[in-house]
Each structure stands twice: as structure tokens, then as C-alpha cells.
């Protein structure tokens, strides 16, 4: 039997929600995660609660700008051990439901096929997960359900926060085909730019595009992204996938070249925050820290790295190395892309956390 039912559970505003859960006095208040230890009005916004987002605050904007939009915001410092603790509890709980593939610190795919075969409804299961996470941890979540990964993933983004969206393939196509191609999961900025140059503006236009033209334009990726646009993808949930990862990273392409030190270092800190959380979740430590950059949009990516003698998942250590690499190779040089990568992993041991 090939038919499966896949669920994607996505925690809403996860970092901010962890702080609200830990300190109930922050619930229903605009919370911004970011700033610097010495001056909370400086630095970048790492995360924001929905109460802050509703006032125009978004991730990667400066805290100074965020406070102007939301003067009553409560600013808290990032706390990686806290995020890791909550993520571990959430993933342990989801594994009780079914085979679980951790997609990131705050989202996971869960195969609920056997529950459906036993007569339970997908809505029942999704509601149970959502309500349990809120009751036990005060972490809000949005859940998407479909017959494969792409439908589950994109359905989870339809209603936030506290949404549950179930889609059949025809519903997926009806809802997403009119939308711009950047909405399609897996369609990055470069791919979007290429497609738009060739007159493909919407997910539907991509879905019904000439396969040969897409293959010439994007190579093998053209076929894969067209399948995704039609709601077709793998229905497998691999609970061991994360163990084979050889590198993790984040990149950002700028609309205009920039050499703004505070902007790039603030962005780098946000990237390291996310990457360190992933390291902790995977029980890994990195020995090689790299920065990735482009001087021109059409240029290939360049990499500079440092390999340290002892592997680390310490945020402060990694940020210092990233800053050192930036100051050594890129200071006052405009770049169109900047990113951070971690690699050369070693396993790390953590104390087992109790479920709830």
C-alpha cells in the first residue's frame, strides 16, 4: 500500500515562544529575542512573538528599528540551552506519535499512516499534537497534513499561529497555483530570479511549464521543482536522516552590495544562533567554521574557514571566529551574499532530558 499520510508540525515563533513558556509573565506580550548583552537597542532581531510581528517586527531587522515599530516590546537575550531543551521535549513527544524526521530545531515530519489505518482521523491526531504541546509546554504550533512531504510542509504555512490545514493534491494545486513562485518550498532566490526572467511568475505557470525548457534552465532541479509545484514529492519519513549530515549553513543574498559591518555581523550572529541550536539538537560539535560570500551576484561563492583544535558548539566561540574571518577577509568590502557554514563534526554527549 503506497498511500501514506504525512504530518508537518511547525512550532510558531519558536525562540520567542520558549521564553514566553519559561516566563508566563511574557505570555500575550510582544517579545523580541535579540539585542546585545550591553545594549539591548543594538543588534539584530533573532525572533519575535506574534504580538510583536503584528506590529511590524520581523526577523533580521535591527532591534532599534523594531523598538520604533513596537515601543512596548520586551527584549530578551537568546538562550540556546533553553531552545534545545524545548526542542528535545517536542521531538521526543512527536516520536511517540509515529516515525519522526527532524527538519529543524522547531519542525518535524511525522508519519501517521498507521493511525489512519486504525480508524483515527488526521484532524484528531493533529489536534491532539497541537493541544498537548500547548497544554504541556505553552508552545503554539501550526500543522499541515497531506499525502507527501511537500503538501504537508506548505499546508503548515497556510494558517499561523495555531492552524491545522489538511490538503489533497487537487486542493494543493487550487490553493497554491495562483501564488507567486517564491511561496513554493525549495524555490530559492536564485531559482526565482531565473524563472522570472523566463516569464514564469506563479507556481501554476511553473507546474504547467515545458519540462525540457525547465531542465535546460535549471538542470535536474527543474524536474524536481516542477513536481513540487504540482504537489508531488516523497512520502517517506526518515527518522535517521540527520545523522548523515556533513555540513550545515545559512546564507543571505542582498538586494544591493553592502559593506555595513553592523548589518553583516548582526546577520552572522543570527545565523550562528540558528546553526548552534541545530548542532545541539543533533548532539554534534563542529571543528571547521566557514564564512561564504559573493562579491558580485553572477560570481561564484567564495569560502574562508578556520579549523579549531577542539570541536565546539559554543555560540560565543563560533561567533568570534566568524567575526575574525570577516574582519580578516571582508572588512569594508561590499558583498552581495554572506553566509556561515559549520562542518567537520564530532559527536557530543548531553544529559538525557525527561519528557515534560
C-alpha positions as CSV (number, residue, x, y, z in Angstrom):
1,X,0.0,0.0,0.0
2,X,1.7,3.2,-1.2
3,X,-0.8,5.8,0.2
4,X,0.6,7.5,3.3
5,X,-0.4,10.4,5.5
6,X,2.4,12.8,6.5
7,X,2.1,15.5,9.1
8,X,4.4,18.5,9.4
9,X,4.4,20.1,12.9
10,X,5.9,23.6,12.9
11,X,6.4,25.5,16.1
12,X,5.2,29.1,15.9
13,X,7.8,31.9,16.7
14,X,9.7,29.1,18.5
15,X,12.5,31.1,20.2
16,X,10.2,33.8,21.4
17,X,7.6,31.1,22.4
18,X,10.2,29.3,24.5
19,X,10.8,32.5,26.5
20,X,7.1,33.0,26.9
21,X,6.7,29.5,28.1
22,X,9.6,29.7,30.6
23,X,8.3,33.1,31.9
24,X,4.5,33.1,31.9
25,X,4.5,36.9,32.6
26,X,5.6,37.2,28.9
27,X,2.6,35.4,27.5
28,X,0.4,37.5,25.2
29,X,3.0,40.3,25.2
30,X,5.3,41.5,22.4
31,X,8.6,39.7,22.9
32,X,11.8,40.3,20.8
33,X,14.7,38.0,21.0
34,X,17.9,39.8,20.2
35,X,20.0,42.9,21.0
36,X,23.4,42.8,22.6
37,X,24.2,42.0,26.3
38,X,25.5,45.6,26.9
39,X,22.9,47.5,24.8
40,X,19.5,45.9,24.1
41,X,18.7,48.5,21.5
42,X,21.6,47.3,19.3
43,X,22.0,44.2,17.2
44,X,19.5,42.2,15.1
45,X,16.1,40.7,15.9
46,X,16.6,36.9,16.1
47,X,13.0,36.1,16.7
48,X,9.7,37.8,17.6
49,X,6.4,36.7,19.2
50,X,3.3,37.1,17.1
51,X,2.3,40.0,19.3
52,X,5.4,41.8,18.1
53,X,5.1,40.6,14.5
54,X,1.6,42.0,14.3
55,X,3.2,45.5,14.9
56,X,5.6,45.1,12.0
57,X,8.6,43.5,13.7
58,X,10.4,40.8,11.7
59,X,13.5,38.7,11.9
60,X,16.8,40.3,10.8
61,X,15.6,43.9,11.2
62,X,17.7,45.9,13.7
63,X,16.4,46.0,17.3
64,X,16.5,49.8,17.0
65,X,14.0,49.7,14.1
66,X,11.9,47.1,15.9
67,X,11.5,49.2,19.0
68,X,10.4,52.1,16.9
69,X,7.6,49.9,15.5
70,X,6.8,48.3,18.8
71,X,7.8,50.6,21.7
72,X,6.3,48.3,24.3
73,X,8.3,45.3,23.2
74,X,10.1,43.2,25.8
75,X,13.6,42.4,24.7
76,X,15.2,39.1,25.9
77,X,18.6,37.6,25.2
78,X,18.9,34.4,23.2
79,X,19.2,31.2,25.2
80,X,20.4,28.2,23.3
81,X,20.2,25.7,26.1
82,X,16.5,26.7,26.6
83,X,15.7,26.2,22.9
84,X,17.5,22.9,22.8
85,X,15.6,21.7,25.9
86,X,12.2,22.5,24.5
87,X,13.1,21.1,21.0
88,X,14.2,17.8,22.6
89,X,11.0,17.5,24.6
90,X,8.9,18.3,21.5
91,X,10.7,15.8,19.3
92,X,10.5,13.1,21.9
93,X,6.8,13.6,22.2
94,X,6.3,13.5,18.4
95,X,8.2,10.2,18.2
96,X,5.6,8.7,20.5
97,X,3.0,9.5,17.7
98,X,5.0,7.9,14.8
99,X,8.2,7.8,12.8
100,X,9.6,11.4,13.1
101,X,12.1,13.2,10.9
102,X,13.6,16.3,12.5
103,X,13.6,19.0,9.8
104,X,15.0,21.8,12.0
105,X,15.0,22.8,15.7
106,X,11.3,23.7,15.5
107,X,9.7,21.5,12.9
108,X,9.4,17.8,12.1
109,X,7.7,15.4,9.7
110,X,5.6,12.6,11.3
111,X,4.3,9.6,9.5
112,X,0.7,9.0,10.9
113,X,-0.3,6.4,8.3
114,X,-0.7,3.5,10.8
115,X,-3.1,5.7,13.0
116,X,-5.2,6.4,9.9
117,X,-5.3,2.7,9.0
118,X,-6.6,2.0,12.5
119,X,-9.5,4.4,12.0
120,X,-8.3,7.6,13.6
121,X,-8.7,10.8,11.6
122,X,-5.8,13.1,10.6
123,X,-7.6,16.0,12.2
124,X,-7.9,14.1,15.5
125,X,-4.2,13.4,15.6
126,X,-3.2,17.0,14.6
127,X,-5.5,18.5,17.2
128,X,-4.1,16.1,19.9
129,X,-0.5,17.2,19.0
130,X,-1.3,20.9,18.9
131,X,-3.3,20.8,22.1
132,X,-0.8,18.7,24.0
133,X,2.1,21.0,23.1
134,X,0.2,24.0,24.2
135,X,-1.1,22.4,27.4
136,X,2.2,20.9,28.5
137,X,4.7,23.4,27.2
138,X,2.7,26.5,26.1
139,X,4.3,26.2,22.7
140,X,2.0,27.2,19.8
141,X,2.2,25.2,16.6
142,X,0.8,25.0,13.1
143,X,0.3,21.6,11.4
144,X,0.0,20.6,7.8
145,X,-1.3,17.2,6.6
146,X,-1.0,15.6,3.2
147,X,-0.1,12.5,1.3
148,X,3.5,13.6,0.9
149,X,6.1,16.0,2.3
150,X,5.6,19.0,0.1
151,X,1.9,19.1,0.7
152,X,2.4,18.7,4.5
153,X,5.1,21.4,4.6
154,X,3.3,24.0,2.6
155,X,-0.1,23.3,4.2
156,X,1.5,24.1,7.6
157,X,2.3,27.6,6.4
158,X,-1.3,28.4,5.4
159,X,-2.6,29.2,8.9
160,X,-0.3,30.7,11.6
161,X,-0.4,30.6,14.5
162,X,-2.4,27.6,15.8
163,X,-3.5,26.5,12.4
164,X,-4.3,23.0,11.1
165,X,-4.6,22.6,7.3
166,X,-5.2,19.3,5.5
167,X,-4.9,19.2,1.7
168,X,-5.5,16.7,-1.0
169,X,-3.4,17.2,-4.2
170,X,-6.2,18.9,-6.1
171,X,-6.7,21.3,-3.1
172,X,-3.0,22.0,-3.1
173,X,-3.0,22.9,-6.7
174,X,-6.1,25.0,-6.5
175,X,-4.7,27.0,-3.5
176,X,-1.1,27.4,-4.4
177,X,-1.0,27.6,-8.3
178,X,-2.2,31.3,-8.3
179,X,0.5,32.3,-5.8
180,X,4.0,33.7,-6.7
181,X,6.8,31.2,-7.1
182,X,8.7,32.3,-4.1
183,X,5.9,30.8,-2.0
184,X,7.0,27.3,-3.2
185,X,9.0,25.4,-0.7
186,X,12.5,24.8,-2.1
187,X,12.4,27.7,-4.6
188,X,15.3,29.9,-3.5
189,X,16.0,33.4,-4.6
190,X,18.4,32.4,-7.4
191,X,15.8,30.0,-8.9
192,X,13.1,32.6,-8.5
193,X,15.2,35.1,-10.5
194,X,15.9,32.6,-13.3
195,X,12.3,31.6,-13.6
196,X,11.0,35.2,-13.6
197,X,13.5,36.1,-16.4
198,X,11.8,33.4,-18.5
199,X,8.3,34.6,-17.8
200,X,7.4,32.2,-15.0
201,X,5.8,34.2,-12.2
202,X,3.4,31.8,-10.4
203,X,3.5,28.3,-9.0
204,X,0.9,27.3,-11.6
205,X,3.0,28.6,-14.5
206,X,5.9,26.5,-13.2
207,X,3.6,23.5,-12.8
208,X,2.5,23.6,-16.4
209,X,5.8,24.8,-17.9
210,X,7.7,23.0,-20.6
211,X,9.7,20.2,-18.8
212,X,12.5,20.4,-21.4
213,X,12.8,24.2,-21.0
214,X,12.9,23.8,-17.3
215,X,15.6,21.1,-17.5
216,X,17.7,23.3,-19.8
217,X,17.2,26.3,-17.4
218,X,17.7,24.5,-14.0
219,X,19.1,21.1,-14.8
220,X,17.9,18.2,-12.8
221,X,16.4,20.6,-10.3
222,X,14.0,21.8,-12.9
223,X,12.2,18.4,-12.8
224,X,12.1,18.3,-9.1
225,X,10.8,21.8,-8.6
226,X,8.1,21.3,-11.2
227,X,7.0,18.1,-9.4
228,X,6.8,20.1,-6.2
229,X,4.7,22.8,-7.9
230,X,2.2,20.0,-8.8
231,X,2.2,18.8,-5.2
232,X,4.3,15.7,-5.9
233,X,7.2,14.7,-3.7
234,X,8.5,11.9,-1.5
235,X,6.1,10.4,1.1
236,X,9.0,8.9,3.2
237,X,9.8,10.0,6.7
238,X,13.4,9.1,7.5
239,X,14.0,9.3,11.3
240,X,17.7,8.8,10.8
241,X,18.4,11.4,8.1
242,X,20.0,14.0,10.4
243,X,22.8,11.6,11.4
244,X,24.4,11.7,7.9
245,X,24.7,15.5,7.6
246,X,28.2,16.6,6.7
247,X,27.7,20.4,6.8
248,X,25.1,22.9,7.9
249,X,24.9,26.5,6.9
250,X,22.8,29.6,6.3
251,X,23.2,32.3,3.6
252,X,21.6,35.6,2.6
253,X,21.6,37.4,-0.7
254,X,21.4,41.2,-0.5
255,X,19.4,43.2,-3.0
256,X,22.3,45.7,-3.2
257,X,26.0,45.1,-2.3
258,X,26.8,46.0,1.3
259,X,29.8,46.5,3.5
260,X,27.8,47.6,6.5
261,X,29.7,46.0,9.4
262,X,26.8,46.0,11.9
263,X,24.4,44.7,9.4
264,X,26.6,41.8,8.4
265,X,27.8,40.9,11.9
266,X,24.3,41.1,13.2
267,X,23.2,38.8,10.4
268,X,26.1,36.5,11.2
269,X,25.1,36.3,14.9
270,X,21.5,35.4,13.9
271,X,22.8,32.7,11.6
272,X,25.1,31.3,14.3
273,X,22.2,31.3,16.7
274,X,20.2,29.0,14.4
275,X,23.1,26.8,13.5
276,X,24.3,26.3,17.1
277,X,20.7,25.2,18.0
278,X,20.9,22.6,15.2
279,X,24.2,21.4,16.5
280,X,22.9,21.0,20.0
281,X,19.8,19.2,18.7
282,X,21.9,16.8,16.7
283,X,24.4,16.3,19.6
284,X,27.2,17.5,17.4
285,X,30.2,19.8,17.7
286,X,31.9,21.5,14.8
287,X,35.7,21.8,14.1
288,X,35.5,23.9,10.9
289,X,33.8,27.3,10.8
290,X,33.5,29.0,7.5
291,X,32.2,32.2,6.0
292,X,30.7,32.2,2.5
293,X,30.5,35.2,0.3
294,X,30.0,36.7,-3.2
295,X,31.4,39.9,-4.4
296,X,29.1,40.1,-7.4
297,X,25.7,38.4,-8.0
298,X,26.9,36.5,-11.0
299,X,30.2,35.5,-9.3
300,X,30.7,32.0,-7.8
301,X,30.7,31.7,-4.0
302,X,34.0,32.0,-2.1
303,X,34.8,30.4,1.2
304,X,37.2,31.2,4.0
305,X,37.5,28.9,7.1
306,X,39.3,28.1,10.3
307,X,39.6,24.6,11.7
308,X,40.0,24.7,15.5
309,X,41.9,22.1,17.6
310,X,38.9,21.1,19.7
311,X,35.4,20.9,18.3
312,X,32.8,23.3,19.7
313,X,29.1,24.1,19.8
314,X,29.6,27.2,21.9
315,X,27.9,30.1,20.4
316,X,30.4,32.7,21.6
317,X,33.4,30.8,20.3
318,X,31.8,30.3,16.9
319,X,30.7,34.0,16.6
320,X,34.2,35.2,17.5
321,X,35.7,33.0,14.7
322,X,33.1,34.3,12.2
323,X,33.9,37.9,13.2
324,X,37.6,37.1,12.9
325,X,37.2,35.7,9.4
326,X,35.0,38.6,8.3
327,X,37.4,41.2,9.6
328,X,40.4,39.5,8.1
329,X,39.0,38.9,4.6
330,X,35.9,41.1,4.0
331,X,36.1,44.2,6.2
332,X,34.9,47.3,4.1
333,X,34.4,45.1,1.0
334,X,30.9,45.1,-0.4
335,X,29.3,41.7,-0.8
336,X,26.1,40.5,-2.5
337,X,25.9,37.3,-0.5
338,X,27.1,36.3,3.0
339,X,26.7,33.1,4.9
340,X,28.1,30.9,7.7
341,X,28.8,27.2,7.5
342,X,29.8,24.6,10.1
343,X,31.4,21.3,9.3
344,X,33.9,18.6,10.3
345,X,31.5,17.3,13.1
346,X,32.2,15.2,16.1
347,X,29.5,13.7,18.4
348,X,28.8,15.3,21.7
349,X,27.0,13.8,24.7
350,X,24.2,15.5,26.5
351,X,22.3,14.5,29.6
352,X,19.0,12.8,28.7
353,X,16.1,15.2,29.2
354,X,12.8,14.0,30.7
355,X,9.7,14.3,28.6
356,X,7.6,17.0,30.2
